[in-house]
């Protein structure tokens, strides 16, 4: 017999749910919550403690049945006096509570209750109230997400039946609700739907049905169906590929749909198809250009315009399609330029902003910060990929123009969502039509160069000096967007443009000053490479203008100027040496003026300067200016603040730049790093024992370890040794814990610190080497690298190999007890061709350096590892590390020259490529070396 509610409790539940959302009556809310628990438990709430009541309420089978019944019932319980608005509020609250129960504890809900939910919830899709239909879709999605497709196999066919009106009496509203639920189910189960169940794949009938539903008379159904197809296009399932031609036909028919929402998904479909099968798009380029231009100019719907604008990004980045776009640049570029002007709503919002430099930042205004993990030690120090770097968790190159990140959720994974609980955040940081258009212009300029500039130039002439600030701002944005791609053709105009941009740094509108900083940053490389007279005329005014704007009374301008100055520092590098005094003076003023948020980018400026001018910062007058400001901030920031990450990273660069001049500040900073590491490790152990406690943020470990490394490298070795010896708890005891940490970034930084300790404080390290080496050897296991974290996992092993080599260089013959274990691990790495080459190279370097003190132990195995060793060494530039490794290898060869028979030529070729200095250091010019091979060849 199907479950039925008791009318009394049902009425009480309805009233309780309504009162629980009573924002104006706190007592009503509290009473409602207690009554809900009473209904769930079946007894008064004062019988047991409140936490236990909550726990038992979740386990009660009837509470979810009551919620489901109430949510799906259009009429209030008999005898309950409640108006329609109040009843809809109660139903909505029931749906939300049910969704949360399913989301948090579906598997603990009794099967009878789960069955009741599945058999009843579809009624919610048939409700005339759109909010109830949407909530029903959310509950259905959660049930399928947590119960799996096979836990409710008929749900797909039931939803499809409702969308398609197979019974003939389904209302358009119900079709909309069912199509929304089907869409959400597909979004959350894209991978599961392409698997076989009893010989069938759900997608094989879902994709054709979606195509069929795109002909619905209901616009929402057409839009949802096309959105459903768009979920699967990037995954290229067979069911989609086999229907691709039919999809294209439907898209051309839907292109003129009266619904903006449908045309939005049409644009997205074309973009997805261009990504997976560009050859399907190329023949239609002419029509698609006209279509996308028209959609981007549809001023009523900026979301539709944004989807159309993303087509140009897609085409411009596709090598197979972008050449086909060249003839249409006179059509495309103007619409991009038009779309870069702030819309009317944004203009009102921005004009309402005032000087805010004195206002304290709210916590939610500060972006989450992540530590930058220490780079893996690459073989020879010059064989890595000089990819774009991020600093303090931010991409610096385009942060204030149009930087964007792909929303790349893993296949089959579901983003945590709170449905409609999204406040949108800062409008200036959202991806929008303006930013997308600027990014597309950048891409097209980088591909086509002069043709893009020719179309852009008239716009620049007309708008750079426009009386309306939104037009000026858009023109400056356009000028910055074409900087990289059109530099050669812009070059003759730069002297005039630079002076004009510098004047705009004083524009009365903050947003114009902000974008001008960004645009000047894009052109700062040109100015930094001029001769002395040119730098005085252009570079110095650019630098001076940015520094002044760093002290602007508008926080956004401060941030943009600081970001642009960091970009200038990257490009000017050593050219900044003569300007250090004025730069540091300005930075110090910024430390006194900035609120919390902009401190992060200020640290970036300071550390980038330290990176590129190095020892120049060690001048006493600069140290006396800069360090009090940094130490003042250091003393203000708590150990638990996320501001600690960029601050520690900044201090690492400062320590490296100052060298031994950092000594007066080293002791308290070193001690605090030890304290932060200790506390983090203790908190981690507590969290391991108690799952209810959150794991501490490991970025505190990463940045503290890196700063310890920098201090140990910077100071005189005696002073470094004193710091290590006086550390409490002992630094090496903490280091061993960090070397065993589950986090790859922590271990990577730990092994970097280990290598630095071997170089600079070996006498302190040597007594603890037995424990250290045991942990290190275990780390050299490729099987520990997880498939989902290969890059950082390999970086850990890279650093472990490097630190092993540094230890072997100093421990020499005393490494003998560990040779066998190390050899086994390093040879496995050497022979593996599926891993990054840098890892093969670092293993070779470690093995060669091990030979300096342990050649006799390694010699019997020479024939095995010599070929891959030489292959790896051939790719490494000549450095001291390579010289040490080959010196050790030569010693091994001298102990067993016969083993080189199969690769003797490769060995001599490697030696022949060595600079004379290295040959001398290896002793290869001695008669004994040649005589050894003579004896070997005659035996």
C-alpha positions in Angstrom: 0.0 0.0 0.0 1.4 3.4 -1.0 2.5 5.7 1.8 0.0 8.4 2.8 0.7 11.3 5.2 -1.3 11.9 8.4 -3.2 15.2 8.0 -2.3 16.6 11.4 1.5 16.3 11.1 1.3 17.4 7.5 -0.5 20.6 8.5 2.0 21.3 11.2 4.9 20.7 8.8 3.4 23.1 6.3 3.1 25.8 8.9 6.6 25.1 10.2 8.2 25.3 6.8 6.4 28.6 6.1 7.6 30.0 9.4 11.1 28.7 9.0 11.5 31.2 6.1 10.1 34.0 8.1 12.8 36.6 7.8 11.0 39.2 10.1 10.2 36.9 13.0 13.2 35.2 14.6 11.1 33.5 17.3 8.8 32.0 14.6 11.9 30.6 12.9 13.2 29.0 16.1 9.8 27.5 17.0 9.4 26.2 13.4 12.8 24.5 13.5 11.9 22.7 16.8 8.6 21.7 15.4 10.3 20.2 12.3 12.5 18.1 14.6 9.4 17.0 16.5 7.7 15.9 13.3 10.8 14.1 12.2 11.4 12.3 15.5 7.8 11.8 16.6 8.4 13.2 20.2 9.0 16.5 21.9 12.4 18.2 21.2 13.3 18.5 24.9 13.8 14.7 25.3 17.4 14.7 23.9 20.1 17.1 23.0 19.8 19.3 19.9 22.7 17.7 18.0 21.3 14.2 18.5 17.9 15.4 17.4 19.3 16.7 14.2 21.2 13.4 13.6 18.1 11.3 14.2 15.9 13.6 12.1 18.1 12.9 9.1 17.5 9.1 9.6 13.8 9.4 10.0 12.1 7.8 6.9 8.9 9.8 7.2 10.4 13.3 7.1 11.4 12.9 3.4 8.1 11.4 2.5 6.3 14.3 4.1 8.5 16.8 2.3 8.0 15.1 -1.1 4.2 14.9 -0.6 3.9 18.6 0.4 6.2 19.8 -2.3 4.2 18.0 -5.1 0.7 18.8 -3.7 -0.9 21.9 -5.3 -3.6 22.3 -2.5 -2.9 22.9 1.2 -3.7 20.2 3.7 -7.4 20.0 4.8 -8.3 22.4 7.6 -5.1 24.6 7.2 -5.8 28.3 6.9 -3.0 29.6 4.7 -3.1 31.9 1.8 -1.7 30.9 -1.6 1.5 32.9 -1.2 2.2 31.3 2.2 1.6 27.8 0.8 3.9 28.3 -2.1 6.6 29.5 0.3 6.1 26.3 2.3 6.3 24.1 -0.8 9.5 25.8 -1.9 11.0 25.3 1.6 10.0 21.6 1.5 11.7 21.2 -1.9 14.9 22.8 -0.7 15.0 20.7 2.4 14.3 17.6 0.4 17.1 18.5 -2.1 19.5 19.1 0.8 18.6 15.8 2.4 19.1 13.9 -0.8 22.4 15.7 -1.5 23.9 15.1 1.9 22.6 11.6 2.9 20.9 9.9 0.0 22.4 6.5 0.6 21.2 6.6 4.3 17.6 7.2 3.3 15.6 4.0 3.5 14.8 2.3 0.2 11.1 2.6 0.8 11.4 6.4 1.2 13.7 6.6 -1.9 11.2 4.7 -3.9 8.4 7.0 -2.8 10.5 10.1 -3.8 11.2 8.6 -7.2 7.6 7.7 -7.9 6.2 11.1 -6.8 8.7 13.8 -7.6 7.8 13.9 -11.3 4.5 15.4 -10.3 6.4 18.6 -9.4 7.3 19.0 -13.1 3.6 19.3 -13.9 3.0 22.2 -11.5 1.8 25.5 -13.1 4.3 27.4 -10.8 7.7 27.7 -12.6 9.7 27.8 -9.3 8.2 24.5 -8.3 9.0 23.0 -11.7 12.6 24.2 -11.4 12.9 22.8 -7.8 11.5 19.5 -9.0 14.2 19.3 -11.6 16.9 20.1 -9.0 15.6 17.2 -6.7 15.5 14.8 -9.7 19.1 15.8 -10.6 20.3 15.1 -7.1 18.6 11.7 -6.9 20.2 10.6 -10.2 23.6 12.1 -9.2 23.7 10.2 -5.9 21.8 7.1 -6.8 23.2 6.7 -10.3 21.5 6.0 -13.6 20.9 2.4 -12.8 19.3 3.5 -9.5 16.5 5.1 -11.4 16.8 3.7 -15.0 13.3 4.7 -16.1 13.8 8.4 -15.2 15.2 9.2 -18.7 12.4 7.6 -20.6 9.8 9.3 -18.3 11.3 12.7 -18.8 11.6 12.2 -22.5 7.9 11.1 -22.6 6.9 14.3 -20.8 9.0 16.5 -23.0 7.6 14.8 -26.2 4.0 14.9 -24.9 3.6 11.2 -25.8 0.4 11.0 -23.8 -1.1 13.9 -25.7 -2.2 15.8 -22.7 1.0 17.3 -21.3 1.0 21.0 -20.9 3.7 23.2 -22.4 4.7 24.2 -18.9 5.2 20.6 -18.0 7.2 20.1 -21.1 9.4 23.0 -20.1 9.9 21.6 -16.6 10.7 18.1 -17.9 13.2 19.5 -20.5 14.9 21.4 -17.8 15.2 18.3 -15.6 16.5 16.3 -18.5 19.1 19.0 -19.2 20.3 19.1 -15.6 20.5 15.3 -15.5 22.6 15.2 -18.6 24.9 17.9 -17.3 25.6 15.9 -14.2 26.0 12.5 -15.9 27.6 13.2 -19.2 30.1 10.4 -18.8 27.7 7.8 -17.3 25.2 8.4 -20.2 27.8 7.2 -22.7 28.4 3.9 -21.0 26.8 0.6 -21.9 24.0 -0.8 -19.7 22.7 -4.2 -20.8 24.2 -3.6 -24.3 22.7 -0.1 -24.7 24.0 3.4 -24.3 21.5 6.0 -23.1 23.0 8.6 -25.4 22.0 6.5 -28.4 18.4 7.5 -27.9 18.9 10.8 -26.0 20.7 12.6 -28.8 18.1 11.8 -31.4 15.4 12.8 -29.0 17.1 16.1 -28.3 17.3 16.8 -32.0 13.6 16.0 -32.3 12.8 18.3 -29.5 14.5 21.2 -31.2 11.4 21.4 -33.4 9.1 22.0 -30.4 6.7 24.8 -30.5 7.9 25.8 -27.1 11.0 28.0 -27.2 12.2 26.9 -23.7 12.1 23.2 -24.9 14.0 24.1 -28.1 16.6 26.0 -26.1 17.0 23.2 -23.4 17.3 20.5 -26.1 20.0 22.4 -27.9 21.8 23.1 -24.6 21.6 19.3 -23.9 23.3 18.6 -27.3 26.0 21.2 -26.5 26.9 19.3 -23.3 28.1 16.3 -25.4 29.6 17.9 -28.5 33.1 18.5 -26.9 33.1 14.8 -25.8 32.6 13.5 -29.4 30.5 10.5 -28.5 29.6 8.1 -31.3 25.9 9.0 -30.9 26.6 12.6 -31.6 29.1 12.1 -34.4 26.6 9.9 -36.3 24.0 12.7 -36.1 26.3 15.6 -36.8 25.1 16.4 -40.3 21.5 16.4 -39.1 22.5 18.7 -36.2 24.1 21.1 -38.7 20.9 21.2 -40.7 18.8 21.9 -37.6 21.3 24.7 -36.6 20.8 26.5 -39.9 17.1 26.3 -39.4 17.2 27.5 -35.8 19.6 30.3 -36.7 16.6 32.6 -37.4 14.6 31.4 -34.4 12.6 34.1 -32.7 14.0 33.2 -29.3 17.2 34.9 -28.1 17.8 31.9 -25.8 17.7 29.5 -28.8 20.0 31.6 -30.9 22.4 31.7 -28.0 22.7 27.9 -28.0 22.9 28.0 -31.8 26.1 30.1 -31.5 27.5 27.8 -28.8 26.8 24.7 -31.0 28.7 26.2 -34.0 31.6 27.0 -31.7 31.7 23.4 -30.3 31.5 21.9 -33.8 34.3 24.2 -34.9 36.4 22.8 -32.1 35.9 19.1 -32.9 35.4 19.1 -36.6 36.6 22.4 -38.2 36.1 20.9 -41.7 32.4 20.9 -41.1 32.4 24.7 -40.5 34.9 25.9 -43.1 32.4 25.6 -46.1 29.9 27.8 -44.3 32.3 30.6 -43.2 30.7 33.3 -45.3 27.2 32.8 -43.8 28.5 32.2 -40.3 30.5 35.5 -40.3 27.4 37.4 -41.3 25.3 35.5 -38.7 27.7 36.0 -35.8 28.1 39.7 -36.6 24.4 40.1 -36.6 24.0 38.3 -33.3 26.8 40.2 -31.7 25.1 43.5 -32.7 21.8 42.3 -31.0 21.9 45.0 -28.3 18.9 43.7 -26.4 20.7 40.6 -25.2 24.3 41.0 -24.2 24.6 37.3 -23.3 23.7 36.4 -26.9 26.2 38.9 -28.1 28.8 37.4 -25.9 28.2 33.9 -27.2 28.5 35.2 -30.8 31.8 37.0 -29.9 33.3 33.8 -28.6 33.1 32.4 -32.1 35.9 34.8 -33.2 38.1 33.5 -30.4 37.5 30.0 -31.4 38.1 30.6 -35.1 41.2 32.7 -34.5 42.8 30.0 -32.4 42.1 27.2 -34.9 44.9 26.8 -37.4 42.6 25.1 -39.9 39.9 27.8 -39.8 41.5 31.1 -39.2 42.9 31.7 -42.7 39.4 31.5 -43.9 38.5 34.4 -41.7 41.0 36.8 -43.3 38.7 38.2 -46.1 36.1 39.1 -43.5 38.2 41.1 -41.1 36.7 44.4 -42.3 33.3 43.0 -41.1 34.6 41.4 -37.9 37.0 43.9 -36.4 34.5 46.8 -36.3 31.9 44.8 -34.4 34.6 43.8 -31.9 35.5 47.4 -31.4 31.9 48.4 -31.0 31.5 45.7 -28.3 34.4 47.0 -26.3 32.5 50.1 -25.2 31.0 49.9 -21.7 27.2 49.5 -21.8 24.9 52.1 -20.4 24.4 50.2 -17.1 28.1 49.9 -16.6 28.6 53.5 -17.3 26.2 54.5 -14.6 27.8 52.1 -12.1 31.3 53.3 -12.8 30.4 57.0 -12.7 28.9 56.4 -9.3 32.2 55.1 -7.9 34.3 57.6 -5.9 37.8 57.8 -4.4 38.0 54.8 -2.1 41.6 54.6 -1.2 40.9 55.3 2.5 38.1 52.7 2.8 39.1 49.4 4.4 38.7 46.3 2.2 36.0 43.7 3.0 37.1 40.1 3.4 35.0 39.1 0.4 36.8 41.7 -1.7 40.1 39.9 -1.4 40.8 37.2 -3.9 41.8 33.8 -2.7 45.6 33.4 -2.8 47.6 30.3 -3.6 51.2 29.7 -3.1 53.4 29.5 -6.1 55.2 26.1 -5.8 58.9 26.1 -6.1 60.0 25.2 -9.6 61.5 21.7 -10.1 65.2 21.6 -10.4 65.8 21.1 -14.2 68.8 19.4 -15.5 71.6 21.8 -16.3 69.3 24.7 -15.2 68.5 25.6 -18.8 66.5 22.8 -20.3 63.1 23.8 -19.0 60.2 25.3 -20.8 60.1 29.1 -20.3 56.3 29.1 -20.1 54.4 32.1 -18.8 54.7 32.4 -15.1 52.1 33.3 -12.5 53.0 35.2 -9.4 51.1 35.2 -6.1 48.4 33.3 -7.8 47.6 35.8 -10.5 48.3 36.0 -14.2 50.0 39.3 -14.8 49.9 39.8 -18.5 46.3 40.8 -19.1 44.8 41.1 -15.7 43.1 44.5 -16.3 42.3 44.2 -20.0 40.6 40.9 -20.7 42.3 38.0 -19.0 40.1 35.0 -18.8 40.2 31.4 -17.7 38.5 28.5 -19.4 35.8 26.9 -17.2 37.2 23.5 -17.7 35.3 21.0 -15.5 36.6 17.5 -15.8 34.4 15.1 -17.8 31.8 13.5 -15.7 32.5 15.8 -12.7 30.0 18.1 -11.3 30.7 21.6 -10.0 29.4 22.3 -6.5 26.5 24.6 -7.0 24.1 26.4 -4.9 21.6 26.7 -7.7 20.5 30.4 -7.8 22.6 31.4 -4.8 25.1 33.4 -6.8 25.6 37.1 -6.1 27.7 37.5 -9.2 30.7 39.0 -7.5 32.5 42.1 -8.8 31.2 43.0 -12.3 34.6 44.2 -13.3 36.0 40.7 -12.8 33.4 38.8 -14.7 33.9 37.5 -18.3 31.7 39.6 -20.5 31.1 40.9 -24.0 33.7 43.7 -23.6 36.5 41.4 -22.4 35.7 38.7 -24.9 35.8 41.2 -27.8 39.1 42.5 -26.6 40.5 39.0 -26.3 39.3 38.2 -29.8 40.9 41.3 -31.2 44.1 40.3 -29.5 44.0 36.8 -31.1 43.1 38.2 -34.5 45.9 40.8 -34.3 48.4 38.0 -33.4 47.3 36.0 -36.4 46.8 38.6 -39.1 48.9 41.6 -37.9 48.7 44.5 -40.3 45.2 43.8 -41.8 43.8 44.1 -38.3 45.7 47.3 -37.6 44.5 48.8 -40.8 40.9 48.3 -39.8 41.5 49.4 -36.2 43.5 52.6 -37.0 40.5 54.8 -38.1 38.7 53.8 -34.9 41.7 54.8 -32.8 42.0 58.1 -34.5 38.3 58.8 -33.9 38.0 57.7 -30.3 41.3 58.1 -28.4 40.5 61.8 -27.9 36.7 61.3 -27.8 34.9 63.7 -25.4 32.9 60.8 -23.9 35.0 58.7 -21.6 33.5 55.3 -22.5 34.7 55.8 -26.1 38.2 56.9 -24.9 38.4 53.9 -22.6 37.4 51.4 -25.3 40.0 52.9 -27.7 42.8 52.5 -25.1 41.6 49.0 -24.5 41.8 48.3 -28.3 45.2 49.8 -28.5 46.4 47.6 -25.8 44.7 44.5 -27.3 46.6 44.8 -30.6 50.0 45.5 -28.9 51.5 42.0 -29.2 50.2 41.2 -32.7 50.6 44.5 -34.4 53.8 45.9 -32.7 55.7 46.2 -36.0 53.0 48.3 -37.7 52.2 50.3 -34.6 55.9 51.0 -34.1 56.0 54.2 -36.2 53.0 55.6 -34.2 54.3 54.7 -30.8 56.1 58.0 -30.0 52.9 60.0 -30.5 50.7 57.3 -28.9 52.9 57.0 -25.9 52.8 60.7 -25.1 49.0 60.6 -25.5 48.6 57.6 -23.3 50.7 59.2 -20.6 48.4 62.2 -20.6 45.4 59.9 -20.1 47.0 58.7 -16.9 45.5 61.9 -15.5 42.1 61.4 -17.0 39.3 62.5 -14.6 37.5 59.1 -15.0 39.2 56.3 -12.9 38.4 53.5 -15.3 40.3 55.4 -18.1 43.3 55.8 -15.9 43.0 52.1 -15.0 42.9 50.8 -18.6 45.6 53.3 -19.7 48.0 51.7 -17.1 47.3 48.3 -18.6 47.8 49.4 -22.2 51.1 51.2 -21.4 52.2 48.0 -19.7 51.7 46.2 -23.0 54.0 48.6 -24.8 56.6 49.0 -22.1 59.0 46.6 -23.7 59.4 48.8 -26.7 60.2 51.8 -24.5 62.7 49.8 -22.3 64.7 48.8 -25.4 65.3 52.3 -26.7 68.7 54.0 -26.5 69.5 56.3 -23.6 67.9 59.3 -25.2 64.9 57.3 -26.2 64.5 55.9 -22.6 64.6 59.5 -21.2 62.0 60.6 -23.7 59.6 57.7 -23.4 60.5 55.0 -20.9 61.1 57.3 -17.9 57.8 59.1 -18.4 55.9 55.8 -18.7 57.6 54.5 -15.5 57.0 57.7 -13.7 53.4 57.8 -14.7 52.8 54.2 -13.5 54.5 54.9 -10.2 52.3 57.9 -9.6 49.2 56.0 -10.4 50.2 53.4 -7.9 49.3 56.0 -5.4 46.0 56.9 -7.0 43.1 57.6 -4.7 41.1 54.9 -6.5 41.9 51.3 -5.5 41.2 49.9 -8.9 43.7 52.3 -10.5 46.3 51.5 -7.8 45.9 47.8 -8.6 46.0 48.3 -12.4 49.1 50.5 -12.1 50.9 48.0 -9.8 50.1 45.2 -12.2 51.3 47.2 -15.2 54.5 48.1 -13.3 55.2 44.5 -12.5 54.8 43.8 -16.3 57.2 46.7 -17.0 59.7 45.2 -14.5 59.6 41.9 -16.3 60.3 43.6 -19.7 62.9 46.2 -18.5 64.8 43.9 -16.2 68.4 45.2 -15.7 67.3 48.6 -17.2 65.7 49.3 -13.8 69.0 49.3 -11.9 69.6 53.1 -12.3 66.0 53.8 -11.2 66.0 51.7 -8.0 66.0 54.6 -5.6 62.9 56.3 -7.0 61.1 52.9 -7.4 61.7 51.8 -3.8 60.7 55.2 -2.5 57.4 54.8 -4.3 56.9 51.2 -3.1 57.4 52.3 0.5 54.7 55.0 0.1 52.4 52.3 -1.3 53.0 50.1 1.8 51.8 53.1 3.9 48.7 53.7 1.7 47.4 50.4 0.5 44.6 48.4 2.1 44.7 44.6 2.3 43.7 43.7 -1.2 46.3 45.7 -3.1 49.1 44.5 -0.8 49.1 41.3 -2.9 50.0 43.0 -6.1 52.4 45.3 -4.3 54.3 42.2 -3.1 54.5 41.1 -6.7 56.1 44.4 -7.7 58.6 44.2 -5.0 59.7 40.6 -5.7 59.8 41.2 -9.4 62.1 44.1 -8.9 64.3 42.0 -6.5 64.4 39.2 -9.1 65.7 41.5 -11.9 68.0 44.0 -10.1 69.3 41.5 -7.6 72.3 42.8 -5.5 71.5 46.4 -6.4 68.8 46.3 -3.7 71.5 45.5 -1.2 72.7 49.1 -1.2 72.4 50.3 2.5 70.1 53.2 1.7 67.7 50.9 -0.2 67.7 48.3 2.5 67.0 51.0 5.1 64.0 52.2 3.0 62.5 48.9 1.9 63.0 46.5 4.8 61.2 48.6 7.6 58.1 48.7 5.3 58.2 44.9 4.7 58.9 44.1 8.3 56.1 46.4 9.4 53.7 44.4 7.2 55.3 41.1 8.4 54.5 42.0 12.0 50.9 43.0 11.2 49.9 39.8 9.2 48.8 36.9 11.3 50.2 33.4 10.9 46.7 32.2 9.7 46.2 35.0 7.1 46.3 34.0 3.4 48.3 37.2 2.9 51.2 35.3 4.4 51.6 33.4 1.1 52.6 36.3 -1.1 54.5 37.9 1.7 56.6 34.9 2.4 57.3 34.5 -1.4 58.2 38.2 -1.7 60.6 37.8 1.3 62.2 34.9 -0.5 63.1 37.0 -3.5 64.3 39.8 -1.2 66.6 37.5 0.8 68.1 36.2 -2.5 68.7 39.8 -3.7 70.2 41.1 -0.5 72.4 38.1 0.2 74.2 38.5 3.5 72.7 42.0 3.9 69.5 40.1 4.9 71.2 38.9 8.0 69.9 41.5 10.4 66.3 40.4 9.6 66.9 36.7 9.2 66.6 35.4 12.8 63.0 36.4 13.6 61.8 35.5 10.1 63.5 32.1 10.2 62.1 31.4 13.6 58.6 32.4 12.5 58.8 30.1 9.5 59.7 27.2 11.8 56.8 28.1 14.0 54.3 28.2 11.0 55.6 24.8 9.7 55.3 23.3 13.2 51.8 24.5 13.7 50.7 23.4 10.3 52.1 19.9 10.8 50.4 19.6 14.2 47.1 20.8 12.8 47.4 18.2 10.0 47.9 15.4 12.5 44.9 16.6 14.5 42.8 16.6 11.3 44.0 13.1 10.4 42.7 11.8 13.7 39.5 13.8 13.6 37.7 13.9 10.2 35.4 16.6 11.4 38.3 19.0 11.5 39.4 20.6 8.2 42.8 19.9 6.9 45.1 23.0 7.3 46.2 24.8 4.1 49.4 23.3 2.9 50.4 26.6 1.1 51.7 27.7 4.5 54.2 24.9 4.4 55.2 25.5 0.8 55.9 29.2 1.2 57.6 28.8 4.6 59.9 26.0 3.3 60.8 28.2 0.2 61.7 31.1 2.4 63.9 28.9 4.6 65.7 27.8 1.4 66.2 31.4 0.3 67.6 32.5 3.7 70.0 29.6 3.9 71.3 30.4 0.4 71.5 34.1 1.0 73.5 34.3 4.3 77.1 33.6 5.0 77.3 29.8 5.6 78.3 30.2 9.2 75.3 32.4 9.9 73.0 29.9 8.1 74.4 27.1 10.1 73.7 29.0 13.3 70.1 29.6 12.3 69.6 25.9 11.5 71.4 24.7 14.7 69.3 27.0 17.0 65.9 26.1 15.3 63.3 24.8 17.7 61.9 22.3 16.9 64.9 21.1 14.9 64.5 22.1 11.3 65.5 18.7 9.9 63.0 16.9 12.1 60.3 19.1 10.5 61.8 18.6 7.1 61.4 14.8 7.3 57.7 15.2 8.0 57.4 17.6 5.0 59.3 15.1 2.8 56.6 12.5 3.6 53.6 14.9 3.3 50.8 13.8 1.0 50.8 17.1 -0.9 53.1 17.2 -3.9 53.9 20.9 -3.6 55.0 20.5 0.0 57.3 17.6 -0.9 58.7 19.5 -3.9 59.6 22.5 -1.7 60.9 20.1 1.0 63.4 18.4 -1.4 64.5 21.8 -2.7 65.3 22.9 0.8 67.1 19.6 1.4 69.3 20.2 -1.6 70.1 23.7 -0.5 71.0 22.4 3.0 73.4 19.9 1.4 75.1 22.8 -0.4 75.2 25.4 2.4 74.9 23.7 5.8 76.1 20.1 5.1 77.7 19.8 8.5 74.3 20.4 10.2 72.6 18.0 7.8 75.1 15.1 7.9 74.1 13.7 11.3 70.5 13.1 10.2 71.3 11.7 6.8 70.4 8.1 7.6 66.7 9.1 8.2 66.8 11.6 5.4 68.1 9.2 2.8 65.7 6.5 3.8 62.8 8.9 3.0 64.5 10.2 -0.2 65.0 6.7 -1.6 61.4 5.9 -1.1 60.4 9.0 -3.0 62.3 7.9 -6.1 59.5 5.6 -7.0 57.6 6.4 -10.2 54.7 4.3 -9.1 53.9 6.9 -6.4 53.0 9.5 -9.1 49.2 9.7 -9.4 47.7 9.9 -12.9 45.7 13.0 -11.8 48.8 14.9 -10.6 51.6 13.8 -12.9 53.2 17.2 -13.4 53.7 18.0 -9.8 54.5 14.4 -8.9 57.4 14.3 -11.4 58.6 17.7 -10.1 58.9 16.1 -6.6 61.0 13.3 -8.0 63.1 15.8 -10.0 63.9 17.7 -6.8 64.6 14.5 -4.9 67.1 13.5 -7.7 68.8 16.8 -7.5 69.1 16.8 -3.7 70.4 13.3 -3.9 73.2 14.4 -6.2 74.1 17.4 -3.9 74.3 15.1 -0.9 76.4 12.5 -2.8 78.8 15.3 -3.9 79.6 15.9 -0.2 79.0 12.5 1.5 81.1 10.7 -1.1 82.3 7.3 0.0 79.9 7.3 3.0 77.0 6.9 0.5 78.1 3.3 0.0 75.4 1.8 2.2 72.7 3.4 0.0 74.2 2.8 -3.4 72.3 -0.4 -4.2 68.9 1.0 -3.3 69.6 4.3 -5.1 70.9 2.5 -8.2 67.7 0.5 -8.5 65.5 3.6 -8.3 67.6 5.8 -10.6 68.0 3.1 -13.3 64.3 2.6 -13.5 63.9 6.4 -14.1 66.7 6.4 -16.6 65.1 3.6 -18.7 61.6 5.1 -18.7 60.8 6.9 -21.9 57.2 7.8 -20.9 58.2 10.4 -18.4 59.5 14.0 -18.9 63.0 14.2 -20.3 64.0 16.4 -17.4 63.4 13.6 -15.0 65.7 11.2 -17.0 68.3 13.9 -17.0 68.1 14.6 -13.3 68.4 10.9 -12.6 71.5 10.7 -14.8 73.0 13.7 -13.0 72.4 12.1 -9.6 73.8 8.8 -10.7 76.9 10.3 -12.1 77.6 12.4 -9.0 77.1 9.3 -6.9 80.0 7.8 -8.8 82.4 10.5 -7.4 82.6 8.6 -4.1 81.1 5.2 -4.9 82.6 4.2 -8.3 83.7 0.7 -7.1 80.1 -0.1 -6.0 78.6 1.2 -9.2 81.2 -0.2 -11.7 79.8 -3.8 -11.8 76.5 -2.4 -13.2 78.1 0.0 -15.7 77.1 -2.0 -18.8 73.5 -1.8 -17.8 73.1 2.0 -17.1 75.8 3.5 -19.3 73.8 3.7 -22.6 70.7 5.5 -21.1 73.0 7.6 -18.9 74.9 8.9 -22.0 71.7 9.4 -23.9 70.3 11.6 -21.1 73.6 13.5 -20.7 73.8 14.4 -24.4 70.7 16.6 -24.0 72.0 18.6 -21.0 73.9 21.9 -21.4 77.4 22.1 -19.9 77.2 23.3 -16.3 79.0 22.5 -13.1 76.3 19.8 -12.4 77.0 18.1 -15.7 80.7 18.4 -15.1 80.4 16.7 -11.7 78.2 14.0 -13.0 80.6 13.1 -15.9 83.6 13.2 -13.5 81.8 10.6 -11.4 80.9 8.6 -14.5 84.5 8.7 -15.6 85.6 7.3 -12.2 83.1 4.4 -12.7 84.4 3.8 -16.2 88.0 3.7 -14.9 86.9 1.0 -12.5 85.3 -1.2 -15.2 86.4 0.0 -18.7 85.4 -3.3 -20.4 81.7 -2.5 -19.7 81.8 0.4 -22.2 82.2 -1.7 -25.3 78.7 -1.1 -26.5 78.7 2.7 -26.1 82.4 3.7 -26.2 81.8 6.0 -29.2 79.0 7.8 -27.5 81.2 8.2 -24.4 84.0 9.8 -26.4 81.6 12.0 -28.3 80.3 13.4 -25.0 83.8 14.0 -23.8 84.8 15.7 -27.1 81.9 18.2 -26.6 83.2 19.2 -23.2 84.9 22.6 -22.7 88.5 22.3 -21.8 87.9 23.5 -18.2 85.7 20.5 -17.6 88.2 18.1 -19.1 90.9 19.4 -16.8 88.7 19.0 -13.8 87.9 15.4 -14.7 91.5 14.5 -15.0 91.0 13.2 -18.6 94.2 14.7 -19.9 96.3 12.4 -17.7 98.2 9.5 -19.3 96.5 7.1 -16.9 93.1 7.6 -18.5 94.3 6.6 -21.9 96.4 3.7 -20.6 93.3 2.3 -18.8 91.5 1.9 -22.2 94.6 0.4 -23.8 94.8 -2.3 -21.2 91.0 -2.9 -21.5 91.2 -3.3 -25.2 94.1 -5.7 -25.1 92.6 -7.9 -22.4 
